[in-house]
Amino acid sequence: MVGDDAEGDVAGALDAGLSSALLVRTGKYRPGDETRFDPRPTAVFNDLAGAADWIVARKK
């Protein structure tokens, strides 16, 4: 899952059982969100392109 809301998107997805949740620093993101909520994001990226590159690299 990829989202810009550390609590609703990322923590929610991980609590629901998804294996990974990526936080992007866009939209609703605020500095420090990556450490503000538990569970924490699997990885953090500046934008969606960075998250997409991470996903593609893991599939190879």
PDB file of N, CA, C and O in Angstrom, chain B, residues numbered from 101:
ATOM      1  N   MET B 101       0.839  -1.149   0.000  1.00  0.00           N
ATOM      2  CA  MET B 101       0.000   0.000   0.000  1.00  0.00           C
ATOM      3  C   MET B 101       0.895   1.226   0.000  1.00  0.00           C
ATOM      4  O   MET B 101       1.943   1.233   0.645  1.00  0.00           O
ATOM      5  N   VAL B 102       0.488   2.260  -0.718  1.00  0.00           N
ATOM      6  CA  VAL B 102       1.213   3.528  -0.744  1.00  0.00           C
ATOM      7  C   VAL B 102       0.244   4.619  -0.328  1.00  0.00           C
ATOM      8  O   VAL B 102      -0.869   4.702  -0.847  1.00  0.00           O
ATOM      9  N   GLY B 103       0.665   5.454   0.606  1.00  0.00           N
ATOM     10  CA  GLY B 103      -0.204   6.537   1.037  1.00  0.00           C
ATOM     11  C   GLY B 103       0.578   7.704   1.602  1.00  0.00           C
ATOM     12  O   GLY B 103       1.776   7.605   1.866  1.00  0.00           O
ATOM     13  N   ASP B 104      -0.129   8.820   1.784  1.00  0.00           N
ATOM     14  CA  ASP B 104       0.493  10.028   2.331  1.00  0.00           C
ATOM     15  C   ASP B 104       0.030  10.332   3.755  1.00  0.00           C
ATOM     16  O   ASP B 104       0.429  11.342   4.335  1.00  0.00           O
ATOM     17  N   ASP B 105      -0.809   9.463   4.317  1.00  0.00           N
ATOM     18  CA  ASP B 105      -1.325   9.631   5.674  1.00  0.00           C
ATOM     19  C   ASP B 105      -0.746   8.514   6.543  1.00  0.00           C
ATOM     20  O   ASP B 105      -1.146   7.355   6.427  1.00  0.00           O
ATOM     21  N   ALA B 106       0.204   8.876   7.421  1.00  0.00           N
ATOM     22  CA  ALA B 106       0.920   7.870   8.213  1.00  0.00           C
ATOM     23  C   ALA B 106      -0.006   7.099   9.138  1.00  0.00           C
ATOM     24  O   ALA B 106       0.218   5.913   9.380  1.00  0.00           O
ATOM     25  N   GLU B 107      -1.028   7.740   9.653  1.00  0.00           N
ATOM     26  CA  GLU B 107      -1.928   7.054  10.576  1.00  0.00           C
ATOM     27  C   GLU B 107      -3.012   6.281   9.828  1.00  0.00           C
ATOM     28  O   GLU B 107      -3.140   5.069  10.000  1.00  0.00           O
ATOM     29  N   GLY B 108      -3.779   6.966   9.013  1.00  0.00           N
ATOM     30  CA  GLY B 108      -4.914   6.342   8.335  1.00  0.00           C
ATOM     31  C   GLY B 108      -4.524   5.365   7.248  1.00  0.00           C
ATOM     32  O   GLY B 108      -5.091   4.276   7.154  1.00  0.00           O
ATOM     33  N   ASP B 109      -3.569   5.739   6.432  1.00  0.00           N
ATOM     34  CA  ASP B 109      -3.157   4.878   5.319  1.00  0.00           C
ATOM     35  C   ASP B 109      -2.174   3.802   5.773  1.00  0.00           C
ATOM     36  O   ASP B 109      -2.444   2.607   5.654  1.00  0.00           O
ATOM     37  N   VAL B 110      -1.041   4.241   6.292  1.00  0.00           N
ATOM     38  CA  VAL B 110       0.061   3.327   6.584  1.00  0.00           C
ATOM     39  C   VAL B 110      -0.228   2.440   7.793  1.00  0.00           C
ATOM     40  O   VAL B 110      -0.234   1.214   7.676  1.00  0.00           O
ATOM     41  N   ALA B 111      -0.466   3.049   8.947  1.00  0.00           N
ATOM     42  CA  ALA B 111      -0.723   2.248  10.150  1.00  0.00           C
ATOM     43  C   ALA B 111      -1.985   1.415   9.973  1.00  0.00           C
ATOM     44  O   ALA B 111      -2.040   0.268  10.416  1.00  0.00           O
ATOM     45  N   GLY B 112      -2.991   1.982   9.333  1.00  0.00           N
ATOM     46  CA  GLY B 112      -4.227   1.241   9.092  1.00  0.00           C
ATOM     47  C   GLY B 112      -4.001   0.012   8.229  1.00  0.00           C
ATOM     48  O   GLY B 112      -4.530  -1.061   8.520  1.00  0.00           O
ATOM     49  N   ALA B 113      -3.216   0.164   7.165  1.00  0.00           N
ATOM     50  CA  ALA B 113      -2.938  -0.962   6.271  1.00  0.00           C
ATOM     51  C   ALA B 113      -2.145  -2.052   6.985  1.00  0.00           C
ATOM     52  O   ALA B 113      -2.447  -3.237   6.848  1.00  0.00           O
ATOM     53  N   LEU B 114      -1.138  -1.649   7.740  1.00  0.00           N
ATOM     54  CA  LEU B 114      -0.332  -2.643   8.450  1.00  0.00           C
ATOM     55  C   LEU B 114      -1.151  -3.334   9.548  1.00  0.00           C
ATOM     56  O   LEU B 114      -1.018  -4.540   9.754  1.00  0.00           O
ATOM     57  N   ASP B 115      -1.986  -2.580  10.241  1.00  0.00           N
ATOM     58  CA  ASP B 115      -2.871  -3.177  11.257  1.00  0.00           C
ATOM     59  C   ASP B 115      -3.871  -4.150  10.635  1.00  0.00           C
ATOM     60  O   ASP B 115      -4.301  -5.106  11.281  1.00  0.00           O
ATOM     61  N   ALA B 116      -4.235  -3.901   9.383  1.00  0.00           N
ATOM     62  CA  ALA B 116      -5.181  -4.772   8.683  1.00  0.00           C
ATOM     63  C   ALA B 116      -4.516  -6.030   8.127  1.00  0.00           C
ATOM     64  O   ALA B 116      -5.192  -6.916   7.605  1.00  0.00           O
ATOM     65  N   GLY B 117      -3.188  -6.104   8.242  1.00  0.00           N
ATOM     66  CA  GLY B 117      -2.499  -7.309   7.825  1.00  0.00           C
ATOM     67  C   GLY B 117      -1.726  -7.225   6.528  1.00  0.00           C
ATOM     68  O   GLY B 117      -1.149  -8.224   6.099  1.00  0.00           O
ATOM     69  N   LEU B 118      -1.694  -6.057   5.883  1.00  0.00           N
ATOM     70  CA  LEU B 118      -0.887  -5.935   4.672  1.00  0.00           C
ATOM     71  C   LEU B 118       0.583  -6.099   5.034  1.00  0.00           C
ATOM     72  O   LEU B 118       1.004  -5.723   6.128  1.00  0.00           O
ATOM     73  N   SER B 119       1.355  -6.655   4.123  1.00  0.00           N
ATOM     74  CA  SER B 119       2.763  -6.952   4.428  1.00  0.00           C
ATOM     75  C   SER B 119       3.661  -5.733   4.383  1.00  0.00           C
ATOM     76  O   SER B 119       4.713  -5.723   5.024  1.00  0.00           O
ATOM     77  N   SER B 120       3.273  -4.703   3.640  1.00  0.00           N
ATOM     78  CA  SER B 120       4.085  -3.490   3.599  1.00  0.00           C
ATOM     79  C   SER B 120       3.196  -2.291   3.306  1.00  0.00           C
ATOM     80  O   SER B 120       2.168  -2.398   2.639  1.00  0.00           O
ATOM     81  N   ALA B 121       3.625  -1.151   3.826  1.00  0.00           N
ATOM     82  CA  ALA B 121       2.917   0.104   3.607  1.00  0.00           C
ATOM     83  C   ALA B 121       3.964   1.202   3.479  1.00  0.00           C
ATOM     84  O   ALA B 121       4.772   1.420   4.382  1.00  0.00           O
ATOM     85  N   LEU B 122       3.935   1.878   2.357  1.00  0.00           N
ATOM     86  CA  LEU B 122       4.934   2.892   2.044  1.00  0.00           C
ATOM     87  C   LEU B 122       4.346   4.281   2.248  1.00  0.00           C
ATOM     88  O   LEU B 122       3.224   4.551   1.820  1.00  0.00           O
ATOM     89  N   LEU B 123       5.086   5.150   2.891  1.00  0.00           N
ATOM     90  CA  LEU B 123       4.655   6.523   3.131  1.00  0.00           C
ATOM     91  C   LEU B 123       5.351   7.446   2.143  1.00  0.00           C
ATOM     92  O   LEU B 123       6.571   7.392   1.987  1.00  0.00           O
ATOM     93  N   VAL B 124       4.571   8.295   1.476  1.00  0.00           N
ATOM     94  CA  VAL B 124       5.148   9.294   0.579  1.00  0.00           C
ATOM     95  C   VAL B 124       4.982  10.672   1.211  1.00  0.00           C
ATOM     96  O   VAL B 124       3.953  10.978   1.814  1.00  0.00           O
ATOM     97  N   ARG B 125       6.009  11.486   1.060  1.00  0.00           N
ATOM     98  CA  ARG B 125       6.009  12.829   1.652  1.00  0.00           C
ATOM     99  C   ARG B 125       5.309  13.823   0.735  1.00  0.00           C
ATOM    100  O   ARG B 125       5.916  14.788   0.270  1.00  0.00           O
ATOM    101  N   THR B 126       4.038  13.581   0.483  1.00  0.00           N
ATOM    102  CA  THR B 126       3.217  14.453  -0.353  1.00  0.00           C
ATOM    103  C   THR B 126       1.864  14.619   0.333  1.00  0.00           C
ATOM    104  O   THR B 126       1.597  13.953   1.333  1.00  0.00           O
ATOM    105  N   GLY B 127       1.028  15.476  -0.177  1.00  0.00           N
ATOM    106  CA  GLY B 127      -0.348  15.597   0.311  1.00  0.00           C
ATOM    107  C   GLY B 127      -0.475  15.840   1.804  1.00  0.00           C
ATOM    108  O   GLY B 127      -0.076  16.894   2.298  1.00  0.00           O
ATOM    109  N   LYS B 128      -1.032  14.866   2.533  1.00  0.00           N
ATOM    110  CA  LYS B 128      -1.298  15.000   3.963  1.00  0.00           C
ATOM    111  C   LYS B 128      -0.059  14.850   4.840  1.00  0.00           C
ATOM    112  O   LYS B 128      -0.105  15.177   6.026  1.00  0.00           O
ATOM    113  N   TYR B 129       1.036  14.367   4.283  1.00  0.00           N
ATOM    114  CA  TYR B 129       2.258  14.148   5.056  1.00  0.00           C
ATOM    115  C   TYR B 129       2.711  15.424   5.752  1.00  0.00           C
ATOM    116  O   TYR B 129       2.659  16.511   5.177  1.00  0.00           O
ATOM    117  N   ARG B 130       3.157  15.276   7.000  1.00  0.00           N
ATOM    118  CA  ARG B 130       3.768  16.356   7.763  1.00  0.00           C
ATOM    119  C   ARG B 130       5.106  15.861   8.309  1.00  0.00           C
ATOM    120  O   ARG B 130       5.216  14.694   8.685  1.00  0.00           O
ATOM    121  N   PRO B 131       6.119  16.715   8.360  1.00  0.00           N
ATOM    122  CA  PRO B 131       7.429  16.282   8.863  1.00  0.00           C
ATOM    123  C   PRO B 131       7.304  15.567  10.212  1.00  0.00           C
ATOM    124  O   PRO B 131       6.632  16.036  11.131  1.00  0.00           O
ATOM    125  N   GLY B 132       7.968  14.427  10.294  1.00  0.00           N
ATOM    126  CA  GLY B 132       7.943  13.628  11.520  1.00  0.00           C
ATOM    127  C   GLY B 132       6.877  12.557  11.546  1.00  0.00           C
ATOM    128  O   GLY B 132       6.872  11.722  12.451  1.00  0.00           O
ATOM    129  N   ASP B 133       5.968  12.556  10.574  1.00  0.00           N
ATOM    130  CA  ASP B 133       4.891  11.551  10.557  1.00  0.00           C
ATOM    131  C   ASP B 133       5.426  10.121  10.517  1.00  0.00           C
ATOM    132  O   ASP B 133       4.780   9.208  11.031  1.00  0.00           O
ATOM    133  N   GLU B 134       6.589   9.917   9.916  1.00  0.00           N
ATOM    134  CA  GLU B 134       7.107   8.557   9.769  1.00  0.00           C
ATOM    135  C   GLU B 134       7.427   7.903  11.115  1.00  0.00           C
ATOM    136  O   GLU B 134       7.531   6.680  11.197  1.00  0.00           O
ATOM    137  N   THR B 135       7.582   8.706  12.166  1.00  0.00           N
ATOM    138  CA  THR B 135       7.870   8.136  13.490  1.00  0.00           C
ATOM    139  C   THR B 135       6.756   8.430  14.499  1.00  0.00           C
ATOM    140  O   THR B 135       6.867   8.035  15.660  1.00  0.00           O
ATOM    141  N   ARG B 136       5.721   9.091  14.096  1.00  0.00           N
ATOM    142  CA  ARG B 136       4.657   9.523  15.000  1.00  0.00           C
ATOM    143  C   ARG B 136       3.648   8.422  15.322  1.00  0.00           C
ATOM    144  O   ARG B 136       3.043   8.444  16.394  1.00  0.00           O
ATOM    145  N   PHE B 137       3.458   7.479  14.436  1.00  0.00           N
ATOM    146  CA  PHE B 137       2.419   6.466  14.597  1.00  0.00           C
ATOM    147  C   PHE B 137       3.000   5.063  14.533  1.00  0.00           C
ATOM    148  O   PHE B 137       4.022   4.833  13.887  1.00  0.00           O
ATOM    149  N   ASP B 138       2.349   4.135  15.201  1.00  0.00           N
ATOM    150  CA  ASP B 138       2.729   2.721  15.151  1.00  0.00           C
ATOM    151  C   ASP B 138       1.567   1.922  14.603  1.00  0.00           C
ATOM    152  O   ASP B 138       0.418   2.190  14.952  1.00  0.00           O
ATOM    153  N   PRO B 139       1.837   0.960  13.765  1.00  0.00           N
ATOM    154  CA  PRO B 139       3.156   0.579  13.254  1.00  0.00           C
ATOM    155  C   PRO B 139       3.702   1.625  12.286  1.00  0.00           C
ATOM    156  O   PRO B 139       2.960   2.376  11.653  1.00  0.00           O
ATOM    157  N   ARG B 140       5.008   1.640  12.202  1.00  0.00           N
ATOM    158  CA  ARG B 140       5.690   2.601  11.332  1.00  0.00           C
ATOM    159  C   ARG B 140       5.716   2.109   9.891  1.00  0.00           C
ATOM    160  O   ARG B 140       5.582   0.912   9.637  1.00  0.00           O
ATOM    161  N   PRO B 141       5.889   3.035   8.946  1.00  0.00           N
ATOM    162  CA  PRO B 141       5.934   2.646   7.527  1.00  0.00           C
ATOM    163  C   PRO B 141       7.077   1.674   7.232  1.00  0.00           C
ATOM    164  O   PRO B 141       8.122   1.700   7.881  1.00  0.00           O
ATOM    165  N   THR B 142       6.854   0.840   6.260  1.00  0.00           N
ATOM    166  CA  THR B 142       7.892  -0.070   5.796  1.00  0.00           C
ATOM    167  C   THR B 142       9.047   0.716   5.197  1.00  0.00           C
ATOM    168  O   THR B 142      10.212   0.371   5.391  1.00  0.00           O
ATOM    169  N   ALA B 143       8.718   1.772   4.470  1.00  0.00           N
ATOM    170  CA  ALA B 143       9.714   2.647   3.854  1.00  0.00           C
ATOM    171  C   ALA B 143       9.067   4.004   3.607  1.00  0.00           C
ATOM    172  O   ALA B 143       7.843   4.114   3.543  1.00  0.00           O
ATOM    173  N   VAL B 144       9.902   5.040   3.466  1.00  0.00           N
ATOM    174  CA  VAL B 144       9.422   6.409   3.257  1.00  0.00           C
ATOM    175  C   VAL B 144      10.093   6.973   2.012  1.00  0.00           C
ATOM    176  O   VAL B 144      11.293   6.790   1.805  1.00  0.00           O
ATOM    177  N   PHE B 145       9.304   7.664   1.181  1.00  0.00           N
ATOM    178  CA  PHE B 145       9.809   8.212  -0.077  1.00  0.00           C
ATOM    179  C   PHE B 145       9.345   9.647  -0.246  1.00  0.00           C
ATOM    180  O   PHE B 145       8.315  10.041   0.301  1.00  0.00           O
ATOM    181  N   ASN B 146      10.096  10.421  -0.997  1.00  0.00           N
ATOM    182  CA  ASN B 146       9.728  11.812  -1.251  1.00  0.00           C
ATOM    183  C   ASN B 146       8.513  11.935  -2.153  1.00  0.00           C
ATOM    184  O   ASN B 146       7.770  12.913  -2.070  1.00  0.00           O
ATOM    185  N   ASP B 147       8.305  10.944  -3.020  1.00  0.00           N
ATOM    186  CA  ASP B 147       7.193  11.034  -3.969  1.00  0.00           C
ATOM    187  C   ASP B 147       6.772   9.643  -4.428  1.00  0.00           C
ATOM    188  O   ASP B 147       7.405   8.641  -4.095  1.00  0.00           O
ATOM    189  N   LEU B 148       5.713   9.608  -5.182  1.00  0.00           N
ATOM    190  CA  LEU B 148       5.169   8.349  -5.676  1.00  0.00           C
ATOM    191  C   LEU B 148       6.146   7.625  -6.592  1.00  0.00           C
ATOM    192  O   LEU B 148       6.206   6.396  -6.588  1.00  0.00           O
ATOM    193  N   ALA B 149       6.909   8.373  -7.372  1.00  0.00           N
ATOM    194  CA  ALA B 149       7.887   7.745  -8.274  1.00  0.00           C
ATOM    195  C   ALA B 149       8.916   6.937  -7.482  1.00  0.00           C
ATOM    196  O   ALA B 149       9.286   5.838  -7.894  1.00  0.00           O
ATOM    197  N   GLY B 150       9.373   7.462  -6.371  1.00  0.00           N
ATOM    198  CA  GLY B 150      10.322   6.733  -5.530  1.00  0.00           C
ATOM    199  C   GLY B 150       9.716   5.460  -4.971  1.00  0.00           C
ATOM    200  O   GLY B 150      10.374   4.421  -4.924  1.00  0.00           O
ATOM    201  N   ALA B 151       8.462   5.540  -4.546  1.00  0.00           N
ATOM    202  CA  ALA B 151       7.775   4.356  -4.035  1.00  0.00           C
ATOM    203  C   ALA B 151       7.605   3.322  -5.145  1.00  0.00           C
ATOM    204  O   ALA B 151       7.798   2.128  -4.916  1.00  0.00           O
ATOM    205  N   ALA B 152       7.246   3.773  -6.335  1.00  0.00           N
ATOM    206  CA  ALA B 152       7.080   2.853  -7.465  1.00  0.00           C
ATOM    207  C   ALA B 152       8.388   2.159  -7.818  1.00  0.00           C
ATOM    208  O   ALA B 152       8.403   0.961  -8.102  1.00  0.00           O
ATOM    209  N   ASP B 153       9.477   2.903  -7.802  1.00  0.00           N
ATOM    210  CA  ASP B 153      10.789   2.306  -8.075  1.00  0.00           C
ATOM    211  C   ASP B 153      11.113   1.224  -7.055  1.00  0.00           C
ATOM    212  O   ASP B 153      11.638   0.173  -7.422  1.00  0.00           O
ATOM    213  N   TRP B 154      10.811   1.461  -5.780  1.00  0.00           N
ATOM    214  CA  TRP B 154      11.047   0.488  -4.703  1.00  0.00           C
ATOM    215  C   TRP B 154      10.225  -0.779  -4.950  1.00  0.00           C
ATOM    216  O   TRP B 154      10.721  -1.895  -4.796  1.00  0.00           O
ATOM    217  N   ILE B 155       8.974  -0.589  -5.330  1.00  0.00           N
ATOM    218  CA  ILE B 155       8.087  -1.742  -5.581  1.00  0.00           C
ATOM    219  C   ILE B 155       8.612  -2.568  -6.756  1.00  0.00           C
ATOM    220  O   ILE B 155       8.686  -3.793  -6.669  1.00  0.00           O
ATOM    221  N   VAL B 156       8.970  -1.914  -7.831  1.00  0.00           N
ATOM    222  CA  VAL B 156       9.472  -2.611  -9.024  1.00  0.00           C
ATOM    223  C   VAL B 156      10.767  -3.352  -8.699  1.00  0.00           C
ATOM    224  O   VAL B 156      10.949  -4.492  -9.127  1.00  0.00           O
ATOM    225  N   ALA B 157      11.655  -2.728  -7.960  1.00  0.00           N
ATOM    226  CA  ALA B 157      12.930  -3.348  -7.618  1.00  0.00           C
ATOM    227  C   ALA B 157      12.726  -4.615  -6.771  1.00  0.00           C
ATOM    228  O   ALA B 157      13.475  -5.581  -6.915  1.00  0.00           O
ATOM    229  N   ARG B 158      11.744  -4.614  -5.915  1.00  0.00           N
ATOM    230  CA  ARG B 158      11.471  -5.785  -5.068  1.00  0.00           C
ATOM    231  C   ARG B 158      10.851  -6.927  -5.856  1.00  0.00           C
ATOM    232  O   ARG B 158      10.951  -8.080  -5.436  1.00  0.00           O
ATOM    233  N   LYS B 159      10.227  -6.647  -6.960  1.00  0.00           N
ATOM    234  CA  LYS B 159       9.572  -7.678  -7.773  1.00  0.00           C
ATOM    235  C   LYS B 159      10.538  -8.377  -8.700  1.00  0.00           C
ATOM    236  O   LYS B 159      10.185  -9.390  -9.304  1.00  0.00           O
ATOM    237  N   LYS B 160      11.748  -7.862  -8.830  1.00  0.00           N
ATOM    238  CA  LYS B 160      12.729  -8.470  -9.754  1.00  0.00           C
ATOM    239  C   LYS B 160      13.391  -9.655  -9.122  1.00  0.00           C
ATOM    240  O   LYS B 160      14.241 -10.293  -9.743  1.00  0.00           O
TER     241      LYS B 160
END
